[in-house]
Structures are given as structure tokens and as C-alpha cells.
């Protein structure tokens, strides 16, 4: 019996775990989609919660980065790359790392990626 089939049996008549409070739209969607498809242990659920929060943060950063200047004045007045872009990159890497930690391997792309 596959993990997906076990989840259907486990949740028969019951709902999958509710999304944690404070998750945004992207995080809740990720939670709903994957807790409905996979049997996740408490450790995996904790990782999914953090993954959902990070995906939400990445979404907000992507919105800001879309209109942010590429360069900003540095501490000595020199032009430097906007640090927001480094945060976007870091969040993308964090999402990918947390996604892999869930143990859920799927053919779709990493959530929150652009």
C-alpha cells in the first residue's frame, strides 16, 4: 500500500490536520494540498509548517523585489546590489532545503520558486 493510499484510508471520514494559525495564502495552500495527499508524521508536519511560513515570506519578498531598485547606496556611498535580492535567494534555498526534508518527493517544482 502506497503512502497516498494509506492517507486516504487514515483520513476516511475525517479531515487532514488543519493548517497552523498564521499561515498566509501560499502556506495554507501548500499545507492543504500536501496533508491531504500524504501521511505525514509529527516531525514532517512541523517541517511543513516552517516550509509554509517560508513560502509566505518568499512571496512577500518577491512582490517587493519586483519593484525594488537593483542597486542601492552602500555604507560608503558606493552603489551596491540591493540586499533584498540576497534575501530572496536565501529564502529560495531555504524553501528547497525544507521541501527536501519533508520526504515528499514529487514531480512538481519547488513551491514559491520563480
Beta strands, then each sheet from edge to edge (+ up, - down):
strand 1: 71-73
strand 2: 79-81
sheet 1: 1+ 2-
end
